[in-house]
Amino acid sequence: MIVNNNKLLYIYFSPLLETFKRFTKSPMNQHKYFIYLILTLSNCLFAQEYAAFEKPVIATVIGERTFKSEDGKKYILQSDSEIEILGRGYNKNQGRFWFQNEECSGFISFMWFDGGKDFREQDKKTASLIYQIKNAQALKEIKEEQEAELKAKQEELNLMKNECSYSINEIDVFDKVKVIRTSAKWIAEGLYIILYAKGSQKKVVFSTIDLGCTSPNKNNRSWVKVMLENDDVITFYHSGQLDCGGFELWGNLSNAEIVRLKKSPIKAIRLEGTDLFHTVTEFDWPNFFIDQLRCYDVK
């Protein structure tokens, strides 16, 4: 008995199609549900290794052909005998077509039969469906890769937030006091912060794009203003040497300022050199001070 595979597909997918009609009242919903429907179709169709035609095509065998089924049995397809072509194969069966007759079924080359105009029309539609399914799967895989990459970056960032990494962590050989310097941390586009301490003296170092020189001179002293989400503003003035090789401001940091910085995330930072100023309002790490000021307490 020949089973019409398309009837089974219709029974399986007709509830989905009815849902599609009710759900797709807006263009956005149409797009979302179309992708869902394509992926659902792919799960069914790909399980059987061929995409089914809308209806079977009666084709004529060209010449006498010896067909070997998957279980190893051999069958003779008589020349000019009729077979039903049910669909186009893909993946390992790409370029072949699923057929059946009263004795056997399986994949054969398109060179074995003549399906006429009806076959060509059905095959064109099915090839388009396979393309859409594969394209939807590729988009799904890209999205999954992007989500996995984003998750990995977020985990890496969370790990970085929860640990203190130091480029210097030692006792000064002459002054016999503890010296620490954290690794530069990226908190926004082109903006890095380093925490530094020597004994009880603490400093915070801001590095960003070229703003001219970083000056300690009273007439053009460089500064950085940090505004928090609670609208508190803390100002740091450059306490290091005149530096015209790039903007790197060393600001003194008191215990009272540490308490203030821990109370709220960063809202904005403005940095001013001798030539230019730069304002940052978007941050990858707005909780930097909340997370990292504890790194001064290294043992």
C-alpha positions in Angstrom: 0.0 0.0 0.0 1.3 3.4 -0.9 1.0 6.0 1.9 0.6 9.6 0.9 3.2 11.4 3.0 1.7 14.8 2.3 -1.5 13.9 4.0 0.5 13.1 7.2 2.2 16.4 6.9 -1.1 18.2 6.5 -2.5 16.5 9.6 0.6 17.4 11.6 0.9 21.0 10.5 -2.7 22.1 10.0 -3.1 23.2 13.7 0.1 25.3 13.3 -1.3 26.9 10.1 -4.5 27.8 11.9 -2.6 29.4 14.7 -0.5 31.2 12.1 -3.7 32.7 10.6 -4.9 34.0 14.0 -1.5 35.2 15.2 -0.2 37.0 12.2 -2.3 40.1 12.3 0.8 42.4 12.5 3.9 42.3 10.2 6.1 41.8 13.2 4.2 38.7 14.4 4.2 37.4 10.8 8.0 37.5 10.7 8.4 35.9 14.1 5.9 33.1 13.5 7.2 32.4 10.0 10.7 31.7 11.5 9.1 29.5 14.1 7.0 27.6 11.5 10.1 27.1 9.3 12.1 25.7 12.1 9.2 23.4 13.1 9.0 22.2 9.5 12.7 21.6 9.5 12.5 19.4 12.5 9.9 17.2 10.9 11.2 17.2 7.3 14.9 16.8 8.2 14.0 13.8 10.4 13.0 11.9 7.2 15.9 13.2 5.1 13.8 14.7 2.4 11.5 17.6 1.9 8.1 16.4 0.7 6.4 17.6 -2.4 2.9 19.1 -2.1 1.6 16.0 -3.8 3.3 12.9 -5.2 4.5 13.1 -8.9 4.0 10.1 -11.1 7.2 9.5 -13.0 8.4 7.0 -15.6 11.6 5.0 -15.1 14.2 5.5 -17.8 15.8 2.2 -18.8 15.9 -0.9 -16.6 17.5 0.0 -13.2 18.7 -2.1 -10.3 17.8 -0.5 -7.0 19.4 -1.5 -3.7 17.3 -0.6 -0.6 18.8 0.4 2.7 18.3 -3.1 4.1 20.5 -4.4 1.3 17.8 -6.0 -0.9 18.0 -5.5 -4.6 15.0 -4.7 -6.8 14.6 -4.3 -10.5 12.9 -1.1 -11.7 11.5 -2.0 -15.1 11.9 0.4 -18.0 8.8 2.6 -18.5 7.3 1.5 -15.2 5.7 4.1 -13.0 6.9 5.2 -9.6 5.8 8.0 -7.3 8.3 10.8 -6.5 7.5 12.1 -3.0 10.2 14.7 -2.3 13.7 16.1 -2.7 16.6 14.8 -0.6 19.1 17.0 1.2 22.3 16.8 3.2 23.8 13.4 2.3 21.0 12.8 -0.1 21.3 16.1 -1.9 20.6 15.7 -5.6 18.5 12.6 -5.1 14.8 12.0 -4.8 12.6 9.8 -2.6 10.4 7.4 -4.5 8.2 4.5 -3.8 6.3 1.9 -5.7 4.4 -1.2 -4.6 7.6 -3.1 -3.9 10.2 -0.7 -2.5 11.1 2.8 -1.7 14.3 4.9 -1.3 16.5 7.6 -2.9 17.3 7.6 -6.6 19.0 9.9 -9.0 16.9 12.3 -11.1 18.7 10.6 -14.2 16.7 7.5 -13.5 13.2 8.9 -14.2 11.2 11.4 -16.2 8.7 13.3 -14.1 7.8 15.9 -16.7 6.6 19.4 -16.1 4.7 18.6 -12.9 7.9 17.2 -11.4 9.9 20.3 -12.3 7.3 22.6 -10.7 7.1 20.6 -7.5 10.9 20.3 -7.3 11.3 24.1 -7.7 8.9 24.8 -4.8 10.6 22.2 -2.6 14.1 23.5 -3.4 12.9 26.9 -2.2 11.5 25.4 1.0 14.8 23.7 1.7 16.7 27.0 1.2 14.4 28.8 3.6 14.7 26.1 6.2 18.5 26.0 5.9 18.6 29.8 6.0 16.4 29.9 9.1 18.6 27.3 10.8 21.8 29.2 9.9 20.2 32.4 11.4 19.3 30.4 14.5 22.9 29.0 14.8 24.4 32.5 14.4 22.0 33.9 17.1 23.0 31.0 19.4 26.7 31.7 18.8 26.2 35.4 19.5 24.3 34.6 22.7 27.0 32.1 23.8 29.7 34.7 23.1 27.8 37.4 25.0 27.2 35.0 27.9 31.0 34.2 27.9 31.9 37.9 27.9 29.4 38.6 30.7 30.8 35.7 32.8 34.3 37.0 32.1 33.2 40.5 33.1 31.5 39.2 36.3 34.7 37.3 37.2 36.8 40.4 36.6 34.5 42.5 38.8 34.7 40.0 41.6 38.5 39.8 41.7 41.4 42.2 42.3 44.2 41.9 39.8 47.5 43.7 40.4 50.4 44.7 38.2 52.3 45.6 41.4 51.8 44.1 44.9 54.9 44.3 47.0 56.8 46.0 49.8 58.9 48.9 48.8 62.5 48.0 49.5 63.5 51.5 50.7 60.4 52.8 52.3 59.3 49.5 53.8 55.6 50.2 52.9 53.1 48.3 50.8 52.8 49.3 47.2 49.9 48.2 45.1 48.8 49.0 41.5 45.8 47.3 39.9 45.7 46.3 36.3 44.1 48.9 34.0 40.4 48.3 33.9 38.2 49.3 30.9 35.1 51.0 32.1 33.9 52.8 29.0 35.0 53.3 25.4 38.6 54.5 25.5 38.6 55.0 29.3 40.7 53.0 31.8 41.1 53.3 35.5 43.9 52.1 37.8 44.0 52.1 41.6 47.3 52.9 43.2 48.5 53.0 46.8 51.8 53.4 48.6 51.4 53.0 52.3 48.3 55.0 53.4 48.4 57.3 50.4 45.9 56.3 47.8 45.6 57.5 44.2 43.2 56.8 41.3 44.6 57.0 37.7 42.4 57.9 34.7 43.7 57.2 31.2 41.8 58.2 28.0 42.3 59.7 24.5 44.8 62.5 23.9 43.5 65.8 25.4 46.8 67.6 25.2 49.2 67.5 28.2 48.2 66.3 31.7 49.3 69.2 33.8 49.8 69.7 37.6 50.4 73.5 37.1 48.0 75.8 38.9 47.3 78.0 35.8 46.1 75.0 33.7 45.8 72.1 36.0 44.2 69.0 34.6 41.2 67.5 36.3 38.6 64.7 36.2 35.0 65.1 37.5 33.1 61.9 38.4 29.3 62.3 38.7 27.4 59.5 40.4 23.8 58.5 39.8 22.9 60.2 43.1 24.3 63.4 41.5 27.3 63.6 43.9 30.3 65.0 42.1 33.9 64.2 43.1 36.8 66.1 41.5 40.3 64.8 41.1 43.2 67.1 40.2 46.4 65.9 38.6 49.1 65.4 41.3 51.7 63.8 39.1 54.3 65.1 36.7 53.6 67.2 33.5 52.9 64.5 30.9 52.4 65.4 27.2 52.7 61.9 25.9 49.0 61.1 26.5 46.3 61.8 29.1 47.0 60.0 32.3 45.7 61.8 35.4 46.9 60.8 38.9 44.4 62.0 41.5 44.7 61.8 45.3 41.9 59.7 46.9 40.8 60.2 50.5 38.9 57.7 52.6 36.0 60.1 52.7 35.9 60.1 48.8 36.1 56.3 48.8 32.9 56.2 51.0 31.2 58.6 48.6 32.2 56.6 45.5 30.9 53.4 46.9 27.4 54.8 47.4 26.3 55.0 43.8 27.1 53.9 40.2 28.9 56.3 37.8 26.6 58.6 35.8 29.2 60.6 33.9 32.9 61.5 33.8 34.5 64.6 32.3 38.3 64.7 31.8 40.1 67.9 30.9 43.7 68.3 29.6 45.6 71.4 28.5 43.9 71.4 25.1 40.6 69.5 25.1 38.1 68.0 27.4 36.2 64.7 27.0 32.8 63.7 28.5 31.7 60.0 28.9 28.1 59.2 29.7 27.9 55.5 28.6 29.7 52.9 30.6 30.4 49.2 30.3 31.2 49.1 34.0 29.2 51.8 35.9 29.8 50.0 39.2 33.5 50.1 38.9 34.2 51.9 42.1 31.6 49.9 44.0 33.2 46.7 42.9 36.9 47.6 43.0 37.7 50.0 45.8 37.9 47.0 48.1 41.1 46.2 46.2 43.0 48.7 48.3 42.5 46.4 51.3 44.9 43.7 50.0 46.7 41.7 52.6 
